[in-house]
Each structure stands twice: as structure tokens, then as C-alpha cells.
Amino acid sequence: MKRLFLILCIPVWCFGNSDSLEITRFYTRTGVIRSDSVWNPKGEIVLNVPPVFVSISLKEEPGQNLVCILTDTLTLYDTLYLGVNPTVNFFNLPGGNYTARFVDLSNGATAVQKFEIKSSFWQRWWFPPFILLVFTLVIGIVFYYIYKIRLRQQLHTQLIRDNIARDLHDDIGSYLGSISILSQSIDILMAKNPDKARLSIGKIGDTARLIMDTMGDIVWSINSNHDSMPMVIQRMRDLASELLSEQGIVTDFVIDESIQKLSLTLDKRRDFYLIYKEAVTNIQKYARATRVEIAVRKEENDVLLTVKDNGAGFDVSDPGQRKSNGGNGLVNMDARARRLGGTLTITSKPGEGTTLNFSFKI
């Protein structure tokens, strides 16, 4: 009731009395750097940092009975009854444009002090929408990258499936076609030429073993337990022992220790191993070698494979020689090397053996 009475009576006193109070001191303290500032009350007062408190002092006169009304644009704060105390303190005021109006109830004298407090950037009107926009953008970017990662994984998986399907069609399909043709001719050959029929049956057996071998390679390559290089190296040793030892070919393996710590993805492991297998198979079939050197090493971010034999060799510039020494195998090796983004070189001369060098990025 007293506050309402003061609010209603102050405008009447203001218009009825022209005497003015004198503001002598405007004082602020900023808590961030704990700095005190004294301002000229008659000048423009703009506080760039929200203060811990604002203190306004008036000239002390005998018999004063002071009140102070603080407003911020349209906001009316509590009316402060000061009495004979000529100083008023405001604590932790937010940003805004303030007017402090002082009235002496004993004689109606007034004084007005205006000051502005700049809001912190997080208190500005645009900050919440800005944070919402940034949050929305961050969430959108996160979901976009998750989508890209999943899409890349799906495309990678589809590429692996396509490669496996192509190999099944090219290798298994051709082998099964050969078995079908040979099996159809056996009935006729059994009556006309039993010896040739037995050869055809032997070829069917050899082709069936090739199918089993190819399927074994596919199953091995997609097994995640074989991602580590030690597993790859062990399979390479097993293959060399199986294909070369039975022909009395001495095989020397040189494996870089740093290779043992590597792990290859499914597609890289598969193509790397099949290039190696094709090279060893060609040595078994065509090289007539007595010694083979196999080296796997790491240089910076590259894996390097070298397969060298002391066999018959061939003229790499002669397409006919390339065809007779491995057939489509050399073409397949080139294709697999390109898929890995690697470099495949074959160096050979008749009577001087063959050296295969293959490198690709990890």
C-alpha cells in the first residue's frame, strides 16, 4: 500500500516542485576483473560489461526523505525507500536501458540518472535462435556423415559381392561348363575309345578339385578371422609348399617383421592373395624353376610383394608368350592390381627367370 502511494504521489510532486536534487557520484564494480569505476553523472554512461553492482550517490541535505524508483524501459522495479541515506546500490542488474528517479518526499525535489548496461552476448535476443540454429546444423552434419559412412559401407559391401559373383561366374562357371561338356562325351567315348574316356574322367576330377580350391579361396577371403597379415602369410606358405615342394622347387620366404602387425580389409586381402597365388601357379605350370624367392615387406605406407624364380622365363613384350604363360591369369592379376590402386610389374627374359613386383597402399 505504501509502495502504491509513493508511485501515485511522486508524479504530483515532480510537477509541483521545480527544485532538483544533485547526483554527485556514479560508481560501478565489475566482478569479472574486479575493477571499480567512477563515472561522471552528467555524461553518457554505457557499461559494456554487466557490473556486480551500481552505486548512485546524491548530495546530502539536512532533512531529506528520499525514495528511488528504478525502471528499465517498461519494467518497473521495486520502489526503494532511502530516507536520509543519500546512496542507493543495485546488485547484478541485467542488460538494459535504466532510469533511476530520485524524489525527496519532504519537498518534492527530484533527480534522474540514466544509464545503459550492455548485455552479455548470451543474453542478447539473437543468441537463443543462434544456438538453436548451430545445434540444428551440428545434428544435421552428424546425421549426414553417419549416412555417408553407412552408404560407403553399403557400396563397399556391394562391390565385394560383385567381385565374388564375378569370380564365381568366371571361374566356377567355366569349370562347371567343362565338367558338363566332358561328362556328356564320356558315354560316347566309353564305347569308341575307352582310354580317351578315362582321360576325360581324370579331367573331370582335376576340374572338381580346382572348383574346391577356388571355393576354398573365396570362403577364406571373406572370413574376418583372416584379416591379420600373419594369417595371410601362413596361407601363402601353405600354398607354396603345396604347389612347389611336390616338384622339388626350393622356396625361400623373406618376411618383414613390420608386416606381421598389419591388418588388411577383405577386398585388399583377397586380391593380394590371389595375385600371389596366380604368380605361384604360373611358376608351377610353366617356369621349370628349381628355386623361388618370395619376399613381403613394408615401406612407409606400401606393402611390397616380390616373387622371383630362376626358371625358363618368357618374353613379356610378346602377347603370344604372355598368353601361353598363364593365359588369362596375367590379365586377372593386372585387373586385381588396378582395383587395389597398386603397381604390378613383371620382368622376364627367356632363360633368365621371372620376377614379379607388386605394391599397393595399405
C-alpha positions, 0 to 999 in steps of 0.5 A: 500500500505504501509502495502504491502511494509513493508511485501515485504521489511522486508524479504530483510532486515532480510537477509541483516542485521545480527544485532538483536534487544533485547526483554527485557520484556514479560508481560501478564494480565489475566482478569479472576483473574486479575493477571499480569505476567512477563515472561522471553523472552528467555524461553518457554512461554505457557499461559494456560489461554487466557490473556486480553492482551500481552505486548512485550517490546524491548530495546530502541535505539536512532533512531529506526523505528520499525514495528511488524508483528504478525502471528499465524501459517498461519494467518497473522495479521495486520502489526503494525507500532511502530516507536520509541515506543519500546512496542507493546500490543495485546488485547484478542488474541485467542488460538494459536501458535504466532510469533511476528517479530520485524524489525527496518526499519532504519537498518534492525535489527530484533527480534522474540518472540514466544509464545503459548496461550492455548485455552479455552476448548470451543474453542478447535476443539473437543468441537463443535462435543462434544456438538453436540454429548451430545445434540444428546444423551440428545434428544435421552434419552428424546425421549426414556423415553417419549416412555417408559412412553407412552408404560407403559401407553399403557400396563397399559391401556391394562391390565385394559381392560383385567381385565374388559373383564375378569370380564365381561366374568366371571361374566356377562357371567355366569349370562347371561348363567343362565338367558338363561338356566332358561328362556328356562325351564320356558315354560316347567315348566309353564305347569308341575309345575307352582310354580317351574316356578315362582321360576325360574322367581324370579331367573331370576330377582335376576340374572338381578339385580346382572348383574346391580350391577356388571355393576354398579361396573365396570362403577364406577371403571373406572370413574376418578371422583372416584379416591379420597379415600373419594369417595371410602369410601362413596361407601363402606358405601353405600354398607354396609348399603345396604347389612347389615342394611336390616338384622339388622347387626350393622356396625361400620366404623373406618376411618383414617383421613390420608386416606381421602387425598389419591388418588388411580389409577383405577386398585388399586381402583377397586380391593380394592373395590371389595375385600371389597365388596366380604368380605361384601357379604360373611358376608351377605350370610353366617356369621349370624353376628349381628355386623361388624367392618370395619376399613381403615387406613394408615401406612407409605406407606400401606393402611390397610383394616380390616373387622371383624364380630362376626358371625358363622365363618368357618374353613379356613384350610378346602377347603370344608368350604372355598368353601361353604363360598363364593365359588369362591369369596375367590379365586377372592379376593386372585387373586385381592390381588396378582395383587395389590402386597398386603397381604390378610389374613383371620382368622376364627374359627367356632363360633368365627367370621371372620376377614379379613386383607388386605394391599397393597402399595399405 
